[in-house]
Amino acid sequence: MPSNTIDADGTITRDARSRYRQRAEGGAHGAFEAETKRAGGTPRADVEVTRGAAPADVAAVLGDSADTVIRSRRMYDGERLVQLCDTYIPAFVAEAAPAVAQLDTGAGGIISRMADAGLTQAEVVEDVTQVPATAEQAEALGVEEGELLLTITHTGTTEDGRVVEVSRHTLGRGWTLRYGVPLN
């Protein structure tokens, strides 16, 4: 099965072909923890959970921005901050799966808590773009303000087309993204 790797120079290869299927491996609290452990790293995350309005572009995807659970994470391999991630979860999901608004979401993380509540993600779309680092991102990730960073905007939808999360991952230096596309 495809897996993430962390090279000797610290380069992280994020292999999206299996990351969401293995999110609870070994009791991991989500894909980042599972894949980082599998690659021999030491994952940890600083998490802050708030409620508020999603940014306009995210609100347009969610369809509602008035009462959104916002999970802001700083994700580390050991002591090295490797990514920032803000996840926006609509109110109807938080009502059905209250654990998504907790700091500790348990094995498998928020995607598993959504599935437990009958909101299984059937499709994930990830848009990868380059964005200039804000002053806050630059300071956190140790880059220059304005330096182009890879950003992954992950949108998870249920089989009936409801958007249940939008996550925006901002990656520090040293990432390779790998995707596979079935051709059958």
Contacts in CASP RR format, 6 or more apart in sequence:
PFRMAT RR
TARGET T0000
AUTHOR 0000-0000-0000
METHOD contacts of the structure
MODEL  1
MPSNTIDADGTITRDARSRYRQRAEGGAHGAFEAETKRAGGTPRADVEVT
RGAAPADVAAVLGDSADTVIRSRRMYDGERLVQLCDTYIPAFVAEAAPAV
AQLDTGAGGIISRMADAGLTQAEVVEDVTQVPATAEQAEALGVEEGELLL
TITHTGTTEDGRVVEVSRHTLGRGWTLRYGVPLN
1 18 0 8 1.000
1 22 0 8 1.000
2 15 0 8 1.000
2 17 0 8 1.000
2 18 0 8 1.000
2 178 0 8 1.000
3 15 0 8 1.000
3 18 0 8 1.000
3 35 0 8 1.000
3 38 0 8 1.000
3 39 0 8 1.000
4 12 0 8 1.000
4 13 0 8 1.000
4 14 0 8 1.000
4 15 0 8 1.000
4 19 0 8 1.000
4 35 0 8 1.000
4 36 0 8 1.000
4 38 0 8 1.000
4 39 0 8 1.000
5 12 0 8 1.000
5 13 0 8 1.000
5 15 0 8 1.000
5 39 0 8 1.000
6 12 0 8 1.000
6 13 0 8 1.000
6 36 0 8 1.000
6 39 0 8 1.000
6 40 0 8 1.000
6 41 0 8 1.000
6 77 0 8 1.000
7 13 0 8 1.000
10 77 0 8 1.000
10 174 0 8 1.000
11 174 0 8 1.000
11 175 0 8 1.000
11 176 0 8 1.000
12 39 0 8 1.000
12 77 0 8 1.000
12 82 0 8 1.000
12 174 0 8 1.000
12 175 0 8 1.000
12 176 0 8 1.000
13 175 0 8 1.000
13 176 0 8 1.000
13 177 0 8 1.000
13 178 0 8 1.000
14 35 0 8 1.000
14 175 0 8 1.000
14 176 0 8 1.000
14 177 0 8 1.000
14 178 0 8 1.000
15 35 0 8 1.000
15 178 0 8 1.000
16 126 0 8 1.000
16 177 0 8 1.000
16 178 0 8 1.000
16 179 0 8 1.000
16 180 0 8 1.000
17 178 0 8 1.000
17 179 0 8 1.000
17 180 0 8 1.000
19 31 0 8 1.000
19 34 0 8 1.000
19 35 0 8 1.000
20 31 0 8 1.000
20 111 0 8 1.000
20 121 0 8 1.000
20 124 0 8 1.000
22 31 0 8 1.000
22 34 0 8 1.000
22 35 0 8 1.000
22 38 0 8 1.000
23 30 0 8 1.000
23 31 0 8 1.000
23 34 0 8 1.000
23 108 0 8 1.000
23 109 0 8 1.000
23 111 0 8 1.000
23 112 0 8 1.000
24 30 0 8 1.000
24 34 0 8 1.000
24 107 0 8 1.000
24 108 0 8 1.000
24 109 0 8 1.000
24 112 0 8 1.000
25 34 0 8 1.000
25 37 0 8 1.000
25 38 0 8 1.000
26 34 0 8 1.000
26 37 0 8 1.000
26 107 0 8 1.000
27 34 0 8 1.000
27 107 0 8 1.000
27 108 0 8 1.000
28 34 0 8 1.000
28 37 0 8 1.000
28 107 0 8 1.000
28 108 0 8 1.000
29 104 0 8 1.000
29 105 0 8 1.000
29 106 0 8 1.000
29 107 0 8 1.000
29 108 0 8 1.000
29 109 0 8 1.000
30 105 0 8 1.000
30 107 0 8 1.000
30 108 0 8 1.000
30 109 0 8 1.000
30 110 0 8 1.000
30 111 0 8 1.000
30 112 0 8 1.000
31 111 0 8 1.000
32 43 0 8 1.000
32 45 0 8 1.000
32 75 0 8 1.000
32 83 0 8 1.000
33 43 0 8 1.000
33 45 0 8 1.000
34 108 0 8 1.000
36 42 0 8 1.000
36 43 0 8 1.000
36 77 0 8 1.000
37 43 0 8 1.000
41 77 0 8 1.000
41 78 0 8 1.000
42 76 0 8 1.000
42 77 0 8 1.000
42 78 0 8 1.000
43 75 0 8 1.000
43 76 0 8 1.000
43 77 0 8 1.000
43 78 0 8 1.000
44 75 0 8 1.000
44 76 0 8 1.000
44 78 0 8 1.000
45 73 0 8 1.000
45 74 0 8 1.000
45 75 0 8 1.000
45 76 0 8 1.000
46 73 0 8 1.000
46 74 0 8 1.000
46 76 0 8 1.000
47 71 0 8 1.000
47 72 0 8 1.000
47 73 0 8 1.000
47 103 0 8 1.000
48 71 0 8 1.000
48 72 0 8 1.000
48 73 0 8 1.000
49 69 0 8 1.000
49 70 0 8 1.000
49 71 0 8 1.000
49 72 0 8 1.000
49 101 0 8 1.000
49 102 0 8 1.000
49 103 0 8 1.000
50 69 0 8 1.000
50 70 0 8 1.000
50 72 0 8 1.000
51 67 0 8 1.000
51 68 0 8 1.000
51 69 0 8 1.000
51 70 0 8 1.000
51 101 0 8 1.000
52 65 0 8 1.000
52 66 0 8 1.000
52 67 0 8 1.000
52 68 0 8 1.000
52 70 0 8 1.000
53 59 0 8 1.000
53 65 0 8 1.000
53 66 0 8 1.000
53 68 0 8 1.000
54 62 0 8 1.000
54 65 0 8 1.000
54 68 0 8 1.000
54 70 0 8 1.000
54 88 0 8 1.000
54 166 0 8 1.000
55 65 0 8 1.000
56 65 0 8 1.000
58 65 0 8 1.000
58 88 0 8 1.000
58 166 0 8 1.000
58 168 0 8 1.000
59 65 0 8 1.000
59 68 0 8 1.000
61 155 0 8 1.000
61 163 0 8 1.000
61 166 0 8 1.000
62 68 0 8 1.000
62 88 0 8 1.000
62 90 0 8 1.000
62 163 0 8 1.000
62 166 0 8 1.000
63 90 0 8 1.000
63 163 0 8 1.000
64 90 0 8 1.000
64 91 0 8 1.000
64 92 0 8 1.000
66 91 0 8 1.000
67 91 0 8 1.000
68 88 0 8 1.000
68 89 0 8 1.000
68 90 0 8 1.000
68 91 0 8 1.000
69 88 0 8 1.000
69 89 0 8 1.000
69 91 0 8 1.000
69 93 0 8 1.000
69 94 0 8 1.000
69 100 0 8 1.000
69 101 0 8 1.000
70 86 0 8 1.000
70 87 0 8 1.000
70 88 0 8 1.000
70 89 0 8 1.000
71 85 0 8 1.000
71 86 0 8 1.000
71 87 0 8 1.000
71 89 0 8 1.000
71 100 0 8 1.000
71 110 0 8 1.000
72 84 0 8 1.000
72 85 0 8 1.000
72 86 0 8 1.000
72 87 0 8 1.000
73 84 0 8 1.000
73 85 0 8 1.000
73 86 0 8 1.000
73 87 0 8 1.000
74 81 0 8 1.000
74 84 0 8 1.000
74 140 0 8 1.000
75 81 0 8 1.000
75 82 0 8 1.000
75 83 0 8 1.000
75 84 0 8 1.000
75 85 0 8 1.000
76 82 0 8 1.000
81 140 0 8 1.000
81 141 0 8 1.000
81 172 0 8 1.000
82 171 0 8 1.000
82 172 0 8 1.000
82 175 0 8 1.000
83 169 0 8 1.000
83 170 0 8 1.000
83 171 0 8 1.000
83 172 0 8 1.000
84 137 0 8 1.000
84 140 0 8 1.000
84 141 0 8 1.000
84 169 0 8 1.000
84 170 0 8 1.000
85 167 0 8 1.000
85 168 0 8 1.000
85 169 0 8 1.000
85 170 0 8 1.000
86 167 0 8 1.000
86 168 0 8 1.000
87 110 0 8 1.000
87 165 0 8 1.000
87 166 0 8 1.000
87 167 0 8 1.000
87 168 0 8 1.000
88 165 0 8 1.000
88 166 0 8 1.000
88 167 0 8 1.000
89 100 0 8 1.000
89 101 0 8 1.000
89 110 0 8 1.000
89 164 0 8 1.000
89 165 0 8 1.000
90 163 0 8 1.000
90 164 0 8 1.000
92 162 0 8 1.000
93 100 0 8 1.000
93 114 0 8 1.000
93 117 0 8 1.000
93 119 0 8 1.000
93 164 0 8 1.000
93 165 0 8 1.000
94 100 0 8 1.000
94 101 0 8 1.000
96 114 0 8 1.000
96 117 0 8 1.000
96 118 0 8 1.000
96 119 0 8 1.000
97 110 0 8 1.000
97 113 0 8 1.000
97 114 0 8 1.000
97 116 0 8 1.000
97 117 0 8 1.000
97 119 0 8 1.000
99 105 0 8 1.000
99 106 0 8 1.000
99 110 0 8 1.000
99 113 0 8 1.000
100 110 0 8 1.000
100 113 0 8 1.000
100 114 0 8 1.000
105 112 0 8 1.000
105 113 0 8 1.000
106 112 0 8 1.000
106 113 0 8 1.000
110 165 0 8 1.000
111 121 0 8 1.000
111 165 0 8 1.000
114 120 0 8 1.000
114 121 0 8 1.000
114 164 0 8 1.000
114 165 0 8 1.000
115 121 0 8 1.000
119 158 0 8 1.000
119 162 0 8 1.000
119 164 0 8 1.000
120 158 0 8 1.000
120 159 0 8 1.000
121 156 0 8 1.000
121 157 0 8 1.000
121 158 0 8 1.000
121 164 0 8 1.000
121 165 0 8 1.000
122 157 0 8 1.000
122 158 0 8 1.000
122 159 0 8 1.000
122 161 0 8 1.000
123 156 0 8 1.000
123 157 0 8 1.000
123 161 0 8 1.000
124 154 0 8 1.000
124 155 0 8 1.000
124 156 0 8 1.000
124 157 0 8 1.000
125 154 0 8 1.000
125 155 0 8 1.000
125 156 0 8 1.000
125 157 0 8 1.000
126 152 0 8 1.000
126 153 0 8 1.000
126 154 0 8 1.000
126 155 0 8 1.000
126 179 0 8 1.000
127 152 0 8 1.000
127 153 0 8 1.000
127 155 0 8 1.000
128 150 0 8 1.000
128 151 0 8 1.000
128 152 0 8 1.000
128 177 0 8 1.000
129 150 0 8 1.000
129 151 0 8 1.000
129 153 0 8 1.000
130 148 0 8 1.000
130 149 0 8 1.000
130 150 0 8 1.000
130 151 0 8 1.000
131 148 0 8 1.000
131 149 0 8 1.000
131 151 0 8 1.000
131 170 0 8 1.000
132 145 0 8 1.000
132 146 0 8 1.000
132 147 0 8 1.000
132 148 0 8 1.000
132 149 0 8 1.000
133 141 0 8 1.000
133 143 0 8 1.000
133 144 0 8 1.000
133 145 0 8 1.000
133 146 0 8 1.000
133 147 0 8 1.000
133 148 0 8 1.000
133 149 0 8 1.000
133 170 0 8 1.000
134 145 0 8 1.000
134 146 0 8 1.000
135 145 0 8 1.000
137 143 0 8 1.000
137 149 0 8 1.000
137 170 0 8 1.000
138 144 0 8 1.000
138 145 0 8 1.000
138 146 0 8 1.000
138 147 0 8 1.000
141 149 0 8 1.000
141 170 0 8 1.000
141 172 0 8 1.000
141 173 0 8 1.000
142 172 0 8 1.000
143 149 0 8 1.000
143 172 0 8 1.000
143 173 0 8 1.000
149 170 0 8 1.000
149 171 0 8 1.000
149 172 0 8 1.000
150 170 0 8 1.000
150 171 0 8 1.000
150 172 0 8 1.000
150 175 0 8 1.000
150 177 0 8 1.000
151 168 0 8 1.000
151 169 0 8 1.000
151 170 0 8 1.000
151 171 0 8 1.000
152 167 0 8 1.000
152 168 0 8 1.000
152 169 0 8 1.000
152 171 0 8 1.000
152 177 0 8 1.000
153 166 0 8 1.000
153 167 0 8 1.000
153 168 0 8 1.000
153 169 0 8 1.000
154 165 0 8 1.000
154 166 0 8 1.000
154 167 0 8 1.000
154 168 0 8 1.000
154 169 0 8 1.000
155 163 0 8 1.000
155 165 0 8 1.000
155 166 0 8 1.000
156 163 0 8 1.000
156 164 0 8 1.000
156 165 0 8 1.000
156 166 0 8 1.000
157 163 0 8 1.000
157 164 0 8 1.000
158 164 0 8 1.000
END
